[in-house]
Amino acid sequence: QNISGITSKEMILQYLDVNGKPGNLVDPKKVRTPRRFLTMPPYETESKFPYAKLDAVGLHVAAKHRGVSLDDIDFGFGGSTLEMLANCDNTDPFMVTKVPGTKNFLLVVKSKDYVADHAGFGFQFERLMTGIRMDDLKNATSAKEHLHEMNVGEYRVLFRAETDAIQRGSPVEIKASNPRYWGTKVMFQMISSGSTKLCHGTKARGELTGVSVQSLQQVVRSSARGDHIKFLERNILDGMKSIHDQMKGADPGNVFKISFDRSGSLCLLPVRGRSGDILPPADVVRELIE
């Protein structure tokens, strides 16, 4: 349903398992390849609550179960926010709002409508690498997310990002896509989710042909040169400062869209209507975090 239609915190918390964890990563050496992916009927979900738009859930878990003081946090980022800021890319819509009930917590949210097919090869590979049958869709639509805090420049950031698996207690990113098209996206996804390892499956002609594990450092080295990384870092810090400065005086709950001009300068545009529905009503948000 539309997140703006939520009228009580119970409507959100009924879907929450605060102790839930992703599965442990299967030892890649025990995965036989080649292995044919399955042809399955589509099993699709839209980017609506409770399958998406889970930012309010993350705020609740941070404030009420993880001991995070949201008044001490400057920003809340998802798994793709760093990528957007680093490359000054507003191809996908990103929104920002000051979270009601907080001192100055600025939540940055990707607000793109999409349909996820949990029968697809990528999801089949994730299930395989966490010890689940590739055709087992019983819990396919559940989302496992990791929260962690990090200093980014002068700002304190709370990251909330999906986690595919864990290994020795640490998050692991799982991908079966072609690295040729990753750019810096996977690198920033790993940083955002706190993943120290990437499990990558290579595929060809409908078959899984190999599985490898890379460290975050290896992914970084293959994603960008040292001088380019410094350029990306500067873009991130400049973008964060611009958002922070432009949001001074903004009323909690008001939503703005992030845009970049031709020079790469970030500006915020007021949003009205359903495109600005990124959180439940303000009274419900306060219930969740206070």
TIMARTI-393827 format. One record per residue (C-alpha): residue in three letters; x, y, z. Coordinates in pm, whole numbers, plus 50000, padded with zeros to 5 digits. Layout:
resn:ALA, east:X, north:Y, up:Z
...
# end
This chain:
resn:GLN, east:50000, north:50000, up:50000
resn:ASN, east:50101, north:50364, up:49975
resn:ILE, east:50317, north:50460, up:50273
resn:SER, east:50115, north:50779, up:50325
resn:GLY, east:49810, north:50564, up:50401
resn:ILE, east:49967, north:50418, up:50717
resn:THR, east:49765, north:50538, up:51018
resn:SER, east:49939, north:50368, up:51311
resn:LYS, east:50278, north:50227, up:51403
resn:GLU, east:50119, north:49884, up:51443
resn:MET, east:50049, north:49874, up:51070
resn:ILE, east:50426, north:49891, up:51018
resn:LEU, east:50559, north:49690, up:51311
resn:GLN, east:50346, north:49385, up:51228
resn:TYR, east:50595, north:49312, up:50948
resn:LEU, east:50910, north:49361, up:51158
resn:ASP, east:51133, north:49081, up:51289
resn:VAL, east:51396, north:49275, up:51479
resn:ASN, east:51605, north:48961, up:51535
resn:GLY, east:51589, north:48839, up:51176
resn:LYS, east:51915, north:48775, up:50994
resn:PRO, east:52018, north:48684, up:50639
resn:GLY, east:52149, north:48335, up:50579
resn:ASN, east:52511, north:48235, up:50616
resn:LEU, east:52714, north:48240, up:50295
resn:VAL, east:52765, north:47894, up:50150
resn:ASP, east:53129, north:47802, up:50087
resn:PRO, east:53176, north:47878, up:49712
resn:LYS, east:53402, north:47572, up:49682
resn:LYS, east:53100, north:47354, up:49761
resn:VAL, east:52891, north:47498, up:49478
resn:ARG, east:52914, north:47283, up:49168
resn:THR, east:52937, north:47462, up:48836
resn:PRO, east:52823, north:47477, up:48566
resn:ARG, east:52471, north:47480, up:48705
resn:ARG, east:52164, north:47569, up:48504
resn:PHE, east:51935, north:47840, up:48634
resn:LEU, east:51569, north:47747, up:48656
resn:THR, east:51297, north:47870, up:48425
resn:MET, east:51021, north:47980, up:48661
resn:PRO, east:50698, north:48179, up:48632
resn:PRO, east:50744, north:48543, up:48740
resn:TYR, east:50706, north:48610, up:49113
resn:GLU, east:50682, north:48986, up:49125
resn:THR, east:50641, north:49256, up:49388
resn:GLU, east:50601, north:49629, up:49337
resn:SER, east:50806, north:49894, up:49517
resn:LYS, east:50537, north:49961, up:49774
resn:PHE, east:50513, north:49895, up:50146
resn:PRO, east:50571, north:49636, up:50291
resn:TYR, east:50802, north:49520, up:50009
resn:ALA, east:50979, north:49857, up:49983
resn:LYS, east:50975, north:50206, up:50138
resn:LEU, east:51108, north:50066, up:50465
resn:ASP, east:51286, north:50379, up:50585
resn:ALA, east:51046, north:50430, up:50877
resn:VAL, east:51116, north:50072, up:50990
resn:GLY, east:51488, north:50141, up:50992
resn:LEU, east:51440, north:50458, up:51194
resn:HIS, east:51233, north:50266, up:51450
resn:VAL, east:51489, north:49986, up:51485
resn:ALA, east:51776, north:50234, up:51520
resn:ALA, east:51600, north:50445, up:51784
resn:LYS, east:51419, north:50178, up:51985
resn:HIS, east:51630, north:49863, up:51947
resn:ARG, east:51986, north:49972, up:51864
resn:GLY, east:52026, north:50263, up:52105
resn:VAL, east:52091, north:50521, up:51832
resn:SER, east:52018, north:50882, up:51923
resn:LEU, east:51872, north:51018, up:51602
resn:ASP, east:51937, north:51372, up:51726
resn:ASP, east:52309, north:51294, up:51698
resn:ILE, east:52276, north:51185, up:51334
resn:ASP, east:52302, north:51430, up:51043
resn:PHE, east:52195, north:51207, up:50754
resn:GLY, east:52018, north:50881, up:50679
resn:PHE, east:52138, north:50713, up:50358
resn:GLY, east:52022, north:50405, up:50169
resn:GLY, east:52229, north:50166, up:49961
resn:SER, east:52255, north:50387, up:49652
resn:THR, east:52286, north:50739, up:49797
resn:LEU, east:52665, north:50753, up:49789
resn:GLU, east:52666, north:50647, up:49423
resn:MET, east:52421, north:50926, up:49336
resn:LEU, east:52621, north:51194, up:49518
resn:ALA, east:52960, north:51072, up:49395
resn:ASN, east:52859, north:51082, up:49029
resn:CYS, east:52618, north:51378, up:49052
resn:ASP, east:52361, north:51153, up:48887
resn:ASN, east:51992, north:51222, up:48931
resn:THR, east:51878, north:50976, up:48664
resn:ASP, east:51682, north:50804, up:48941
resn:PRO, east:51476, north:51031, up:49167
resn:PHE, east:51616, north:51094, up:49515
resn:MET, east:51419, north:51280, up:49782
resn:VAL, east:51527, north:51443, up:50106
resn:THR, east:51322, north:51534, up:50412
resn:LYS, east:51382, north:51639, up:50771
resn:VAL, east:51246, north:51352, up:50982
resn:PRO, east:50964, north:51461, up:51215
resn:GLY, east:51047, north:51418, up:51583
resn:THR, east:51422, north:51467, up:51533
resn:LYS, east:51650, north:51766, up:51581
resn:ASN, east:51785, north:51778, up:51227
resn:PHE, east:51796, north:51426, up:51084
resn:LEU, east:51800, north:51454, up:50704
resn:LEU, east:51675, north:51140, up:50535
resn:VAL, east:51780, north:51087, up:50171
resn:VAL, east:51567, north:50830, up:49989
resn:LYS, east:51570, north:50680, up:49642
resn:SER, east:51212, north:50705, up:49522
resn:LYS, east:51198, north:50497, up:49206
resn:ASP, east:50901, north:50280, up:49112
resn:TYR, east:51004, north:49931, up:49006
resn:VAL, east:50892, north:49569, up:48993
resn:ALA, east:51118, north:49299, up:49139
resn:ASP, east:51094, north:48947, up:48996
resn:HIS, east:51206, north:48710, up:49273
resn:ALA, east:51213, north:48422, up:49024
resn:GLY, east:51494, north:48588, up:48827
resn:PHE, east:51849, north:48456, up:48798
resn:GLY, east:51995, north:48710, up:49044
resn:PHE, east:51753, north:48612, up:49320
resn:GLN, east:51802, north:48242, up:49241
resn:PHE, east:52176, north:48289, up:49291
resn:GLU, east:52122, north:48468, up:49623
resn:ARG, east:51910, north:48178, up:49746
resn:LEU, east:52165, north:47921, up:49627
resn:MET, east:52448, north:48100, up:49811
resn:THR, east:52252, north:48111, up:50138
resn:GLY, east:52160, north:47743, up:50139
resn:ILE, east:51808, north:47778, up:49999
resn:ARG, east:51677, north:47593, up:49695
resn:MET, east:51675, north:47816, up:49391
resn:ASP, east:51304, north:47751, up:49339
resn:ASP, east:51205, north:47806, up:49705
resn:LEU, east:50996, north:48124, up:49708
resn:LYS, east:50850, north:48077, up:50056
resn:ASN, east:51035, north:48375, up:50206
resn:ALA, east:51146, north:48534, up:49881
resn:THR, east:50986, north:48872, up:49947
resn:SER, east:51133, north:48929, up:50293
resn:ALA, east:51401, north:49199, up:50318
resn:LYS, east:51704, north:49171, up:50545
resn:GLU, east:51871, north:49503, up:50613
resn:HIS, east:52178, north:49618, up:50803
resn:LEU, east:52208, north:49941, up:50999
resn:HIS, east:52541, north:50101, up:51078
resn:GLU, east:52678, north:50446, up:51156
resn:MET, east:52974, north:50607, up:50984
resn:ASN, east:53145, north:50943, up:50979
resn:VAL, east:53148, north:51089, up:50627
resn:GLY, east:53355, north:51405, up:50638
resn:GLU, east:53215, north:51623, up:50915
resn:TYR, east:52878, north:51447, up:50916
resn:ARG, east:52744, north:51146, up:51105
resn:VAL, east:52550, north:50912, up:50876
resn:LEU, east:52315, north:50626, up:50955
resn:PHE, east:52320, north:50376, up:50670
resn:ARG, east:52032, north:50136, up:50605
resn:ALA, east:52091, north:49890, up:50324
resn:GLU, east:51984, north:49544, up:50220
resn:THR, east:52215, north:49259, up:50317
resn:ASP, east:52223, north:48943, up:50108
resn:ALA, east:52417, north:48712, up:50341
resn:ILE, east:52652, north:48706, up:50638
resn:GLN, east:52992, north:48544, up:50688
resn:ARG, east:53137, north:48524, up:51038
resn:GLY, east:52886, north:48788, up:51145
resn:SER, east:52973, north:49039, up:50872
resn:PRO, east:52744, north:49138, up:50581
resn:VAL, east:52818, north:48997, up:50235
resn:GLU, east:52702, north:49140, up:49902
resn:ILE, east:52590, north:48884, up:49642
resn:LYS, east:52588, north:48965, up:49270
resn:ALA, east:52540, north:48768, up:48950
resn:SER, east:52553, north:49062, up:48711
resn:ASN, east:52831, north:49152, up:48467
resn:PRO, east:53111, north:49358, up:48632
resn:ARG, east:53152, north:49545, up:48303
resn:TYR, east:52843, north:49747, up:48393
resn:TRP, east:52910, north:49802, up:48764
resn:GLY, east:53110, north:50121, up:48747
resn:THR, east:53131, north:50237, up:49109
resn:LYS, east:52781, north:50116, up:49200
resn:VAL, east:52873, north:49787, up:49369
resn:MET, east:53163, north:49949, up:49556
resn:PHE, east:52932, north:50209, up:49709
resn:GLN, east:52662, north:49949, up:49779
resn:MET, east:52913, north:49748, up:49980
resn:ILE, east:53027, north:50052, up:50177
resn:SER, east:52665, north:50143, up:50248
resn:SER, east:52566, north:49795, up:50365
resn:GLY, east:52883, north:49744, up:50567
resn:SER, east:52982, north:49448, up:50347
resn:THR, east:53346, north:49346, up:50359
resn:LYS, east:53307, north:49068, up:50099
resn:LEU, east:53144, north:49029, up:49757
resn:CYS, east:53026, north:48690, up:49637
resn:HIS, east:53011, north:48705, up:49258
resn:GLY, east:52855, north:48452, up:49025
resn:THR, east:52946, north:48446, up:48657
resn:LYS, east:52681, north:48323, up:48417
resn:ALA, east:52649, north:48243, up:48049
resn:ARG, east:52362, north:48111, up:47839
resn:GLY, east:52136, north:48048, up:48136
resn:GLU, east:52402, north:47871, up:48342
resn:LEU, east:52602, north:47961, up:48651
resn:THR, east:52961, north:47908, up:48536
resn:GLY, east:53160, north:48008, up:48845
resn:VAL, east:53155, north:48159, up:49194
resn:SER, east:53425, north:48378, up:49348
resn:VAL, east:53464, north:48593, up:49658
resn:GLN, east:53634, north:48933, up:49655
resn:SER, east:53722, north:49166, up:49939
resn:LEU, east:53594, north:49523, up:49950
resn:GLN, east:53950, north:49639, up:49883
resn:GLN, east:53963, north:49432, up:49563
resn:VAL, east:53629, north:49574, up:49448
resn:VAL, east:53750, north:49929, up:49517
resn:ARG, east:54071, north:49874, up:49318
resn:SER, east:53879, north:49741, up:49020
resn:SER, east:53619, north:50020, up:49036
resn:ALA, east:53825, north:50338, up:49037
resn:ARG, east:54180, north:50474, up:49040
resn:GLY, east:54314, north:50661, up:49339
resn:ASP, east:54282, north:51005, up:49183
resn:HIS, east:53928, north:50932, up:49066
resn:ILE, east:53831, north:50811, up:49414
resn:LYS, east:53941, north:51147, up:49554
resn:PHE, east:53722, north:51318, up:49294
resn:LEU, east:53424, north:51102, up:49396
resn:GLU, east:53486, north:51172, up:49764
resn:ARG, east:53487, north:51547, up:49697
resn:ASN, east:53156, north:51520, up:49512
resn:ILE, east:53002, north:51331, up:49805
resn:LEU, east:53118, north:51586, up:50062
resn:ASP, east:53015, north:51882, up:49848
resn:GLY, east:52673, north:51729, up:49789
resn:MET, east:52618, north:51660, up:50158
resn:LYS, east:52714, north:52014, up:50252
resn:SER, east:52481, north:52153, up:49987
resn:ILE, east:52188, north:51944, up:50114
resn:HIS, east:52265, north:52036, up:50474
resn:ASP, east:52283, north:52407, up:50396
resn:GLN, east:51971, north:52415, up:50178
resn:MET, east:51764, north:52221, up:50433
resn:LYS, east:51827, north:52474, up:50710
resn:GLY, east:51490, north:52613, up:50807
resn:ALA, east:51294, north:52344, up:50621
resn:ASP, east:50989, north:52216, up:50805
resn:PRO, east:50992, north:51850, up:50914
resn:GLY, east:50807, north:51631, up:50668
resn:ASN, east:50847, north:51866, up:50372
resn:VAL, east:51001, north:51676, up:50081
resn:PHE, east:51252, north:51801, up:49823
resn:LYS, east:51390, north:51637, up:49511
resn:ILE, east:51765, north:51631, up:49452
resn:SER, east:51874, north:51772, up:49118
resn:PHE, east:52206, north:51859, up:48956
resn:ASP, east:52272, north:52133, up:48704
resn:ARG, east:52515, north:52097, up:48415
resn:SER, east:52808, north:52201, up:48629
resn:GLY, east:52729, north:51931, up:48886
resn:SER, east:52596, north:52170, up:49150
resn:LEU, east:52322, north:52020, up:49365
resn:CYS, east:51991, north:52194, up:49419
resn:LEU, east:51672, north:52096, up:49599
resn:LEU, east:51330, north:52129, up:49437
resn:PRO, east:51004, north:52122, up:49640
resn:VAL, east:50792, north:51812, up:49581
resn:ARG, east:50416, north:51781, up:49601
resn:GLY, east:50182, north:51485, up:49555
resn:ARG, east:50247, north:51112, up:49572
resn:SER, east:50608, north:51140, up:49456
resn:GLY, east:50678, north:51295, up:49797
resn:ASP, east:50534, north:50998, up:49988
resn:ILE, east:50851, north:50856, up:50139
resn:LEU, east:50748, north:50832, up:50506
resn:PRO, east:50421, north:50768, up:50691
resn:PRO, east:50236, north:51072, up:50831
resn:ALA, east:50437, north:51275, up:51085
resn:ASP, east:50239, north:51153, up:51389
resn:VAL, east:50312, north:50789, up:51298
resn:VAL, east:50683, north:50864, up:51248
resn:ARG, east:50697, north:51022, up:51594
resn:GLU, east:50524, north:50715, up:51742
resn:LEU, east:50786, north:50494, up:51584
resn:ILE, east:51094, north:50678, up:51710
resn:GLU, east:51002, north:50854, up:52035
# end
